[in-house]
Amino acid sequence: MENLTQLAQLLSASVIAAGFVIGLGGLGAAVGFGILGGKFLESSARQPELTSMLQTKMFIVAGLLDAVPIIGVAVGFLLLYSNPFLGLLGVK
């Protein structure tokens, strides 16, 4: 019975952890995109002749910034569907 309680606690903690990883990763990316877009608009307004070069660099940074929540989703799915901590309880 104790093993069943530990299993339930581990699975519930894993669900909470996956929610935090996905949610905070999305929140961080949203803040990052907001700052990135704002700085792009500021720099384009100051020097309109550099807009095309700045836009290219902005899209490169946006692609890198978008990788963070995608990795967070992958880690969240790992915790939900193939939990590596189940081996500590002897569950296969």
Biotite code that builds the C-alpha atoms (Angstrom):
import biotite.structure as struc

atoms = struc.array([
    struc.Atom([0.000, 0.000, 0.000], chain_id="A", res_id=1, res_name="MET", atom_name="CA", element="C"),
    struc.Atom([2.891, 2.350, 0.725], chain_id="A", res_id=2, res_name="GLU", atom_name="CA", element="C"),
    struc.Atom([4.258, 1.810, -2.775], chain_id="A", res_id=3, res_name="ASN", atom_name="CA", element="C"),
    struc.Atom([0.887, 2.792, -4.257], chain_id="A", res_id=4, res_name="LEU", atom_name="CA", element="C"),
    struc.Atom([0.895, 6.026, -2.243], chain_id="A", res_id=5, res_name="THR", atom_name="CA", element="C"),
    struc.Atom([4.407, 6.839, -3.404], chain_id="A", res_id=6, res_name="GLN", atom_name="CA", element="C"),
    struc.Atom([3.387, 6.137, -6.998], chain_id="A", res_id=7, res_name="LEU", atom_name="CA", element="C"),
    struc.Atom([0.394, 8.461, -6.699], chain_id="A", res_id=8, res_name="ALA", atom_name="CA", element="C"),
    struc.Atom([2.547, 11.205, -5.167], chain_id="A", res_id=9, res_name="GLN", atom_name="CA", element="C"),
    struc.Atom([5.174, 10.835, -7.882], chain_id="A", res_id=10, res_name="LEU", atom_name="CA", element="C"),
    struc.Atom([2.623, 10.982, -10.685], chain_id="A", res_id=11, res_name="LEU", atom_name="CA", element="C"),
    struc.Atom([0.817, 13.976, -9.206], chain_id="A", res_id=12, res_name="SER", atom_name="CA", element="C"),
    struc.Atom([4.097, 15.830, -8.691], chain_id="A", res_id=13, res_name="ALA", atom_name="CA", element="C"),
    struc.Atom([5.060, 14.996, -12.277], chain_id="A", res_id=14, res_name="SER", atom_name="CA", element="C"),
    struc.Atom([1.820, 16.481, -13.600], chain_id="A", res_id=15, res_name="VAL", atom_name="CA", element="C"),
    struc.Atom([2.375, 19.662, -11.599], chain_id="A", res_id=16, res_name="ILE", atom_name="CA", element="C"),
    struc.Atom([6.005, 19.869, -12.746], chain_id="A", res_id=17, res_name="ALA", atom_name="CA", element="C"),
    struc.Atom([4.999, 19.397, -16.392], chain_id="A", res_id=18, res_name="ALA", atom_name="CA", element="C"),
    struc.Atom([2.438, 22.178, -16.041], chain_id="A", res_id=19, res_name="GLY", atom_name="CA", element="C"),
    struc.Atom([5.033, 24.512, -14.565], chain_id="A", res_id=20, res_name="PHE", atom_name="CA", element="C"),
    struc.Atom([7.614, 23.688, -17.241], chain_id="A", res_id=21, res_name="VAL", atom_name="CA", element="C"),
    struc.Atom([5.191, 24.257, -20.100], chain_id="A", res_id=22, res_name="ILE", atom_name="CA", element="C"),
    struc.Atom([3.496, 27.295, -18.558], chain_id="A", res_id=23, res_name="GLY", atom_name="CA", element="C"),
    struc.Atom([6.612, 29.144, -17.458], chain_id="A", res_id=24, res_name="LEU", atom_name="CA", element="C"),
    struc.Atom([8.365, 28.355, -20.734], chain_id="A", res_id=25, res_name="GLY", atom_name="CA", element="C"),
    struc.Atom([5.449, 29.859, -22.641], chain_id="A", res_id=26, res_name="GLY", atom_name="CA", element="C"),
    struc.Atom([5.334, 32.874, -20.341], chain_id="A", res_id=27, res_name="LEU", atom_name="CA", element="C"),
    struc.Atom([9.062, 33.494, -20.745], chain_id="A", res_id=28, res_name="GLY", atom_name="CA", element="C"),
    struc.Atom([8.819, 33.213, -24.514], chain_id="A", res_id=29, res_name="ALA", atom_name="CA", element="C"),
    struc.Atom([5.890, 35.636, -24.595], chain_id="A", res_id=30, res_name="ALA", atom_name="CA", element="C"),
    struc.Atom([7.837, 38.204, -22.584], chain_id="A", res_id=31, res_name="VAL", atom_name="CA", element="C"),
    struc.Atom([10.878, 37.669, -24.794], chain_id="A", res_id=32, res_name="GLY", atom_name="CA", element="C"),
    struc.Atom([8.849, 38.144, -27.985], chain_id="A", res_id=33, res_name="PHE", atom_name="CA", element="C"),
    struc.Atom([7.310, 41.308, -26.562], chain_id="A", res_id=34, res_name="GLY", atom_name="CA", element="C"),
    struc.Atom([10.699, 42.782, -25.735], chain_id="A", res_id=35, res_name="ILE", atom_name="CA", element="C"),
    struc.Atom([12.124, 41.669, -29.087], chain_id="A", res_id=36, res_name="LEU", atom_name="CA", element="C"),
    struc.Atom([9.273, 43.247, -31.051], chain_id="A", res_id=37, res_name="GLY", atom_name="CA", element="C"),
    struc.Atom([9.420, 46.466, -29.074], chain_id="A", res_id=38, res_name="GLY", atom_name="CA", element="C"),
    struc.Atom([13.155, 46.867, -29.540], chain_id="A", res_id=39, res_name="LYS", atom_name="CA", element="C"),
    struc.Atom([12.806, 46.104, -33.248], chain_id="A", res_id=40, res_name="PHE", atom_name="CA", element="C"),
    struc.Atom([10.194, 48.817, -33.661], chain_id="A", res_id=41, res_name="LEU", atom_name="CA", element="C"),
    struc.Atom([12.293, 51.302, -31.690], chain_id="A", res_id=42, res_name="GLU", atom_name="CA", element="C"),
    struc.Atom([15.404, 50.623, -33.768], chain_id="A", res_id=43, res_name="SER", atom_name="CA", element="C"),
    struc.Atom([13.443, 50.733, -37.037], chain_id="A", res_id=44, res_name="SER", atom_name="CA", element="C"),
    struc.Atom([11.970, 54.078, -36.080], chain_id="A", res_id=45, res_name="ALA", atom_name="CA", element="C"),
    struc.Atom([15.417, 55.496, -35.294], chain_id="A", res_id=46, res_name="ARG", atom_name="CA", element="C"),
    struc.Atom([17.139, 54.216, -38.427], chain_id="A", res_id=47, res_name="GLN", atom_name="CA", element="C"),
    struc.Atom([14.618, 53.240, -41.126], chain_id="A", res_id=48, res_name="PRO", atom_name="CA", element="C"),
    struc.Atom([17.369, 52.436, -43.636], chain_id="A", res_id=49, res_name="GLU", atom_name="CA", element="C"),
    struc.Atom([18.493, 49.471, -41.500], chain_id="A", res_id=50, res_name="LEU", atom_name="CA", element="C"),
    struc.Atom([15.030, 47.914, -41.210], chain_id="A", res_id=51, res_name="THR", atom_name="CA", element="C"),
    struc.Atom([15.653, 45.006, -43.593], chain_id="A", res_id=52, res_name="SER", atom_name="CA", element="C"),
    struc.Atom([18.900, 44.021, -41.864], chain_id="A", res_id=53, res_name="MET", atom_name="CA", element="C"),
    struc.Atom([17.302, 44.356, -38.427], chain_id="A", res_id=54, res_name="LEU", atom_name="CA", element="C"),
    struc.Atom([14.287, 42.339, -39.550], chain_id="A", res_id=55, res_name="GLN", atom_name="CA", element="C"),
    struc.Atom([16.495, 39.460, -40.661], chain_id="A", res_id=56, res_name="THR", atom_name="CA", element="C"),
    struc.Atom([18.303, 39.440, -37.324], chain_id="A", res_id=57, res_name="LYS", atom_name="CA", element="C"),
    struc.Atom([14.996, 39.703, -35.467], chain_id="A", res_id=58, res_name="MET", atom_name="CA", element="C"),
    struc.Atom([13.668, 36.578, -37.206], chain_id="A", res_id=59, res_name="PHE", atom_name="CA", element="C"),
    struc.Atom([16.836, 34.647, -36.363], chain_id="A", res_id=60, res_name="ILE", atom_name="CA", element="C"),
    struc.Atom([16.524, 35.601, -32.695], chain_id="A", res_id=61, res_name="VAL", atom_name="CA", element="C"),
    struc.Atom([12.788, 34.802, -32.765], chain_id="A", res_id=62, res_name="ALA", atom_name="CA", element="C"),
    struc.Atom([13.580, 31.308, -34.042], chain_id="A", res_id=63, res_name="GLY", atom_name="CA", element="C"),
    struc.Atom([16.072, 30.770, -31.243], chain_id="A", res_id=64, res_name="LEU", atom_name="CA", element="C"),
    struc.Atom([13.658, 32.199, -28.698], chain_id="A", res_id=65, res_name="LEU", atom_name="CA", element="C"),
    struc.Atom([10.913, 29.873, -29.900], chain_id="A", res_id=66, res_name="ASP", atom_name="CA", element="C"),
    struc.Atom([13.077, 26.821, -29.184], chain_id="A", res_id=67, res_name="ALA", atom_name="CA", element="C"),
    struc.Atom([12.847, 27.300, -25.408], chain_id="A", res_id=68, res_name="VAL", atom_name="CA", element="C"),
    struc.Atom([9.101, 26.543, -25.000], chain_id="A", res_id=69, res_name="PRO", atom_name="CA", element="C"),
    struc.Atom([9.333, 23.701, -27.515], chain_id="A", res_id=70, res_name="ILE", atom_name="CA", element="C"),
    struc.Atom([12.022, 22.066, -25.388], chain_id="A", res_id=71, res_name="ILE", atom_name="CA", element="C"),
    struc.Atom([9.828, 22.703, -22.341], chain_id="A", res_id=72, res_name="GLY", atom_name="CA", element="C"),
    struc.Atom([6.910, 20.918, -23.988], chain_id="A", res_id=73, res_name="VAL", atom_name="CA", element="C"),
    struc.Atom([9.178, 17.965, -24.797], chain_id="A", res_id=74, res_name="ALA", atom_name="CA", element="C"),
    struc.Atom([10.348, 17.758, -21.173], chain_id="A", res_id=75, res_name="VAL", atom_name="CA", element="C"),
    struc.Atom([6.740, 18.031, -19.985], chain_id="A", res_id=76, res_name="GLY", atom_name="CA", element="C"),
    struc.Atom([5.667, 15.165, -22.251], chain_id="A", res_id=77, res_name="PHE", atom_name="CA", element="C"),
    struc.Atom([8.626, 13.135, -21.028], chain_id="A", res_id=78, res_name="LEU", atom_name="CA", element="C"),
    struc.Atom([7.486, 13.596, -17.432], chain_id="A", res_id=79, res_name="LEU", atom_name="CA", element="C"),
    struc.Atom([3.890, 12.748, -18.295], chain_id="A", res_id=80, res_name="LEU", atom_name="CA", element="C"),
    struc.Atom([4.254, 9.756, -20.577], chain_id="A", res_id=81, res_name="TYR", atom_name="CA", element="C"),
    struc.Atom([7.670, 8.234, -19.965], chain_id="A", res_id=82, res_name="SER", atom_name="CA", element="C"),
    struc.Atom([8.545, 9.265, -16.449], chain_id="A", res_id=83, res_name="ASN", atom_name="CA", element="C"),
    struc.Atom([12.196, 8.461, -15.696], chain_id="A", res_id=84, res_name="PRO", atom_name="CA", element="C"),
    struc.Atom([11.559, 8.571, -11.935], chain_id="A", res_id=85, res_name="PHE", atom_name="CA", element="C"),
    struc.Atom([9.273, 5.524, -11.959], chain_id="A", res_id=86, res_name="LEU", atom_name="CA", element="C"),
    struc.Atom([12.359, 3.297, -11.931], chain_id="A", res_id=87, res_name="GLY", atom_name="CA", element="C"),
    struc.Atom([13.178, 4.553, -8.434], chain_id="A", res_id=88, res_name="LEU", atom_name="CA", element="C"),
    struc.Atom([9.936, 3.007, -7.184], chain_id="A", res_id=89, res_name="LEU", atom_name="CA", element="C"),
    struc.Atom([10.504, -0.272, -8.976], chain_id="A", res_id=90, res_name="GLY", atom_name="CA", element="C"),
    struc.Atom([7.726, 0.343, -11.560], chain_id="A", res_id=91, res_name="VAL", atom_name="CA", element="C"),
    struc.Atom([8.517, -0.624, -15.136], chain_id="A", res_id=92, res_name="LYS", atom_name="CA", element="C"),
])
